Amino acid sequence: MLAIGLVLNALGIGLFCWAIFALAVYALPFFVALSIGMTALQTGTGVVAALLIGTAGGALTLVLGQIAVAVTRSLALRIAIATAFAVPAAVAGYHVVFAVSQIGVPSLAWREVFACLGAVCIGVTSWSRLMILAETRLIEPGGVVENPS
């Protein structure tokens, strides 16, 4: 029974870590959806309407961000958009890793170290997932974009 418990515990922690990394790119759209939904609820709309408005705002944020990264040609603008998505993911990753590290790490200093490392890893993962949408172009030595067709 102990072996089954250890295996299931390891699988549960692995599933939790996978969920954190898979959902990291949605931190900014979730924040936008929550903010819009709470504002709509405070202005007098019903609960269902606030949920619909918030969901639409979050989905629109995600879609527009992904389209903007995929369409724009400016590398600086791509980096700025991807960073706007990565910073909330890094903050969320910091707090998740800090909370989870309280289970097994007694030292506050080591919890901070693990939380900072987790924030960097989750932020970089979110940033790279958004930058994957950017179309890769072949560049000739003269700086002219080559037409690969």
C-alpha positions in Angstrom: 0.0 0.0 0.0 2.8 2.4 0.7 4.3 1.8 -2.7 1.0 2.6 -4.4 0.6 5.7 -2.3 4.1 6.9 -3.3 3.4 6.2 -7.0 0.1 8.0 -6.9 1.6 10.9 -5.1 4.4 11.3 -7.7 1.8 11.1 -10.5 -0.3 13.7 -8.8 2.6 16.1 -8.3 3.6 15.5 -12.0 0.1 16.2 -13.2 0.0 19.4 -11.1 3.3 20.6 -12.5 2.1 19.8 -16.1 -1.1 21.8 -15.4 0.9 24.8 -14.1 3.1 24.9 -17.2 0.2 24.2 -19.6 -2.0 26.9 -18.2 0.8 29.6 -17.7 0.1 31.3 -21.0 -3.5 32.0 -19.9 -2.6 34.1 -16.9 -3.0 37.5 -18.6 -6.3 36.5 -20.3 -7.6 35.2 -17.0 -6.7 38.4 -15.2 -8.4 40.4 -17.9 -11.5 38.2 -17.8 -11.7 38.5 -14.0 -11.2 42.2 -14.0 -13.9 42.8 -16.7 -16.3 40.4 -15.1 -15.9 42.0 -11.7 -16.3 45.5 -13.2 -19.4 44.3 -15.0 -20.8 42.8 -11.8 -20.2 45.9 -9.8 -21.9 48.1 -12.4 -25.2 46.3 -12.0 -25.2 43.4 -14.5 -26.3 40.0 -13.4 -24.0 37.2 -12.5 -24.6 35.3 -15.8 -24.0 38.5 -17.9 -20.8 39.3 -16.0 -19.5 35.8 -16.6 -20.3 36.0 -20.3 -18.7 39.5 -20.6 -15.6 38.4 -18.6 -15.2 35.2 -20.7 -15.5 37.1 -23.9 -13.0 39.7 -22.8 -10.5 37.0 -21.7 -10.9 35.1 -25.0 -10.6 38.2 -27.0 -7.3 39.1 -25.1 -5.9 35.7 -25.8 -6.9 35.6 -29.5 -5.7 39.2 -30.2 -2.4 38.6 -28.5 -1.7 35.4 -30.4 -2.7 37.0 -33.7 -0.6 40.1 -33.0 2.5 37.9 -32.3 1.9 35.8 -35.4 1.2 38.7 -37.8 3.6 41.5 -36.8 7.0 41.6 -38.5 8.7 43.7 -35.8 10.8 41.6 -33.5 10.6 44.3 -30.8 6.8 44.3 -30.9 6.7 40.5 -30.7 8.9 40.5 -27.7 6.8 43.2 -26.0 3.6 41.3 -26.6 5.1 38.0 -25.4 6.5 39.7 -22.4 3.1 41.2 -21.5 1.8 37.6 -21.5 4.9 36.2 -19.6 5.0 38.6 -16.7 1.6 37.7 -15.2 2.5 34.0 -15.8 5.8 34.5 -13.9 4.0 36.2 -11.0 1.5 33.4 -10.9 4.3 30.8 -11.1 6.1 32.5 -8.2 3.1 32.3 -6.0 2.2 28.7 -6.9 5.8 27.4 -6.3 6.0 29.4 -3.1 2.8 27.9 -1.8 3.7 24.3 -2.8 7.2 24.6 -1.4 5.7 25.3 2.0 4.8 21.6 2.1 8.3 20.3 2.3 10.8 23.1 2.6 11.1 24.5 6.2 13.5 27.4 5.4 12.0 30.7 4.2 15.1 31.5 2.3 15.0 28.2 0.3 11.3 28.7 -0.4 12.1 32.1 -1.9 14.9 30.6 -4.0 12.6 27.9 -5.3 9.8 30.4 -5.9 12.1 32.6 -7.9 13.3 29.7 -10.0 9.8 28.6 -10.6 8.8 32.1 -11.7 11.6 32.2 -14.2 10.8 28.7 -15.5 7.1 29.3 -15.9 7.6 32.8 -17.3 10.0 31.5 -19.9 7.7 28.7 -20.8 4.8 31.1 -21.3 7.0 33.4 -23.4 8.3 30.7 -25.6 4.8 29.2 -26.2 3.6 32.5 -27.4 6.7 33.1 -29.6 6.2 29.7 -31.3 3.4 31.3 -33.2 5.8 33.8 -34.8 6.5 32.8 -38.4 10.1 32.0 -39.0 11.5 33.8 -42.1 14.7 33.0 -43.9 17.0 36.1 -44.0 19.7 36.5 -46.6 23.1 38.1 -45.6 22.0 41.4 -47.1 19.0 41.6 -44.7 16.4 41.0 -47.3 13.6 38.5 -46.4 13.7 35.6 -48.8 10.5 34.3 -50.3 10.5 30.6 -49.6 7.8 29.8 -52.1 
